Every structure is written in C-alpha cells, then in structure tokens.
C-alpha cells in the first residue's frame, strides 16, 4: 500500500533538493519494485520542458530519463527539429519504472502507469515546472498530456498544436504542445512515416515558443 513518506515535494524551487527528496518518495507502490526514482534532468533555465510517460528499463537502471532506444530516437528528432537537447529539461509524468516479468521471470516488460500513479506523482511534476518555469511544455504521449491537461484530453484530436492549459496549471504552462511518445514510433508499422510526423510536430511546437 502507498504511504505518506515522501509523497509530497518540499516547498522549494531548488532542483537538487527536489531530486533528493523524490528519491525517497513512497506516494504509490511503484517504488517497491523499481531500482530507483528517475527524476528529471537538464537545464534549470530551460525554455522548453519535456514530459514523457515514465522511465523504462534502461532509465530505471541509469537513473536518468530518456537514455534508452526511445531516448536516442528523441535526440535525433530534436536535432532535426532544431532543438538542442542540452538546453532542455526532460522528465516524466511518473518517476518510477512500472513493469511485469516475462514468463521466465528475467526480462522486465514495461507497463503503462495507471491514473492513480499519475495523480500520486503529479505534485513532483508541478514542482519541476515551478522550479524551471519554461516557456513551452512539450508533452510526449497521452499519459504525459493527461497528467497536466486532464484525463479528458485526447491526443489524437490535438497533436502538434498549441493547447490551452486548465486553470489550475495555467500559470505553469504558458504554452503547451502534445505529440506522441517516441516509443510509439519504434512500434509503428511504418516507422519512416511515423517519425516524419513526429518531427513535424516538434517543428510546430518550436513555433509556439515566444
């Protein structure tokens, strides 16, 4: 069962303090099986804050977001779209790896975080937004988009276009654009078309910057 230890971030905009506090978060049950908390990383003065779904297997081991195959594809797409990855702040809606074991109990298979886990981790994401104060929030995938824009948000209807933030987070999201998660491109039947559409979304997002 979840407990209250570390479930809420401290009242600070210091990312180092937030990262340290998040390492002990027991706000949901995912911490029990994950290797570690995977907090956000990047420039604390970033104009663009990127939100993914949750860490995968390689991120769980490394303790850094987007270092696996999806992260490598994201880096390539950012470069093509004119973003400098080093100038961004990259994080996830959920900070712990959710997985199940394969039949032999060896390989860890990624599972999509549930709404309860997203809600439990939301205060940490909001704390990151307050600390960085980006000009644009780029949301990768439905889980990331719904974590900030609400559960009724439909990515298929609004991908690649600026969207208005709900009132409760409007001050933290001066501009927001949602697109697919790069992992979906790796699973797409036609990767080239999916990748081209993804880069087009990133280019459209770049235009939303002030």
C-alpha positions in Angstrom: 0.0 0.0 0.0 1.2 3.6 -0.6 2.2 5.5 2.5 2.8 9.2 3.2 6.6 9.2 3.3 8.0 11.5 0.7 4.6 11.7 -1.1 4.7 15.5 -1.3 7.7 17.5 -2.6 9.3 20.1 -0.3 8.4 23.7 -0.7 11.4 24.7 -2.8 12.4 25.5 -6.4 15.9 24.0 -5.9 16.0 21.1 -8.3 18.8 19.4 -6.4 16.7 19.4 -3.2 13.6 18.2 -5.1 15.6 15.4 -6.7 17.0 14.3 -3.3 13.5 14.3 -1.7 12.0 12.4 -4.6 14.5 9.6 -4.1 12.5 8.6 -1.0 9.0 9.0 -2.4 6.6 6.3 -1.3 3.5 8.0 -2.7 2.5 4.9 -4.7 3.5 1.3 -4.8 5.9 1.5 -7.8 8.9 2.3 -5.6 8.7 -1.2 -4.2 10.0 -2.9 -7.3 11.8 -0.1 -9.2 15.5 0.3 -8.9 15.3 4.0 -8.1 13.4 7.2 -8.7 14.2 8.7 -12.1 13.9 12.4 -11.6 14.1 15.0 -14.4 17.4 16.2 -15.8 18.6 19.1 -17.9 19.0 22.9 -17.8 17.3 24.6 -14.8 16.9 27.6 -17.1 15.3 25.6 -19.9 12.8 27.4 -22.1 11.4 24.0 -23.0 10.4 21.4 -20.5 9.7 17.9 -22.0 7.4 15.4 -20.2 7.3 11.7 -21.1 5.3 8.9 -19.6 7.6 7.0 -17.2 11.1 5.6 -17.1 11.8 2.4 -19.0 14.1 -0.5 -18.1 17.4 1.4 -19.1 16.3 4.6 -17.4 15.5 2.7 -14.2 19.0 1.3 -14.2 20.7 4.5 -15.1 18.6 6.9 -13.0 18.2 9.3 -16.0 15.3 9.9 -18.3 15.2 9.1 -22.0 18.5 7.2 -22.2 17.2 4.0 -23.9 16.1 3.4 -27.5 13.2 5.9 -27.3 15.5 8.5 -25.9 18.0 8.0 -28.8 15.2 8.5 -31.3 14.0 11.5 -29.4 17.5 13.0 -29.5 17.6 12.5 -33.3 14.2 14.1 -33.8 15.1 17.1 -31.6 18.2 17.7 -33.7 16.2 17.6 -36.9 13.5 19.9 -35.5 16.1 22.5 -34.3 16.1 21.8 -30.6 19.3 21.5 -28.6 18.8 18.6 -26.1 21.3 20.1 -23.8 19.2 23.3 -23.4 16.0 21.3 -22.5 14.7 19.9 -19.2 13.4 16.4 -19.7 11.3 14.5 -17.2 8.4 12.0 -16.9 4.9 12.2 -15.5 5.7 9.2 -13.3 9.1 8.8 -11.8 9.3 5.1 -11.2 9.5 2.2 -13.7 6.3 0.1 -13.8 6.8 -3.4 -15.2 5.9 -7.0 -15.2 8.2 -10.0 -15.5 8.2 -12.2 -18.6 7.2 -15.9 -18.2 10.8 -16.9 -17.3 11.0 -14.1 -14.7 14.0 -12.5 -16.3 13.0 -9.7 -18.7 11.2 -6.7 -17.3 8.3 -5.7 -19.6 7.1 -2.1 -19.5 3.6 -1.4 -18.3 1.6 1.9 -18.7 1.2 3.7 -15.4 -2.4 3.9 -14.1 -4.3 7.1 -13.3 -3.6 6.5 -9.6 0.1 6.5 -10.1 0.0 9.6 -12.4 -2.0 11.5 -9.8 0.3 10.4 -7.0 3.3 11.7 -8.9 1.8 14.9 -10.2 3.0 17.1 -7.3 6.6 16.3 -8.3 6.0 17.3 -11.9 4.3 20.5 -10.8 7.3 21.2 -8.5 9.6 20.8 -11.5 7.6 23.2 -13.5 7.7 25.8 -10.7 11.5 25.3 -10.5 12.2 25.6 -14.2 9.4 28.0 -15.3 9.6 27.0 -19.0 8.1 29.0 -21.9 6.9 25.8 -23.5 5.9 22.4 -22.2 6.2 19.6 -24.7 4.1 16.6 -23.8 5.0 13.2 -25.2 2.2 10.7 -25.3 -1.3 10.6 -23.8 -0.2 9.8 -20.3 2.0 12.8 -20.2 -0.6 15.1 -21.8 -3.4 13.9 -19.5 -1.2 14.4 -16.4 -1.3 18.1 -16.9 -4.2 18.8 -19.3 -6.7 16.4 -17.6 -8.0 12.9 -18.3 -10.4 14.1 -21.0 -7.7 15.4 -23.2 -7.4 13.4 -26.5 -4.0 13.4 -28.1 -5.4 12.3 -31.5 -7.5 15.4 -31.7 -4.9 17.9 -30.7 -1.4 16.5 -31.5 1.1 19.0 -32.7 -1.0 22.1 -31.9 -0.8 24.6 -29.0 -3.5 23.8 -26.4 -4.8 25.9 -23.5 -3.9 24.7 -20.1 -6.5 24.1 -17.4 -6.9 27.0 -14.9 -5.2 25.1 -12.1 -1.9 24.9 -14.0 -2.3 27.8 -16.5 0.5 29.8 -14.7 2.9 26.9 -15.2 2.0 26.2 -18.8 2.2 29.4 -20.8 2.3 27.3 -23.9 1.8 23.5 -24.3 2.0 21.2 -27.2 1.3 17.4 -27.2 2.6 14.8 -29.6 3.2 11.0 -29.5 5.7 9.3 -27.3 8.8 8.3 -29.3 8.4 4.7 -28.2 5.3 4.5 -30.3 7.4 5.2 -33.4 9.6 2.2 -32.6 6.4 0.1 -32.6 4.8 1.7 -35.7 4.3 -0.5 -38.8 5.8 2.3 -40.9 8.5 3.9 -38.8 9.5 6.4 -41.5 6.1 7.9 -41.8 5.6 8.0 -38.0 9.0 9.5 -37.5 8.4 12.2 -40.1 5.0 13.1 -38.5 6.7 13.3 -35.1 9.4 15.7 -36.3 6.7 17.8 -37.9 5.0 18.1 -34.5 8.3 19.1 -32.9 8.8 21.8 -35.5 5.3 23.1 -34.9 6.0 23.1 -31.2 9.1 25.2 -31.7 7.0 27.9 -33.3 5.0 28.1 -30.1 8.0 29.5 -28.3 7.8 33.2 -27.6 
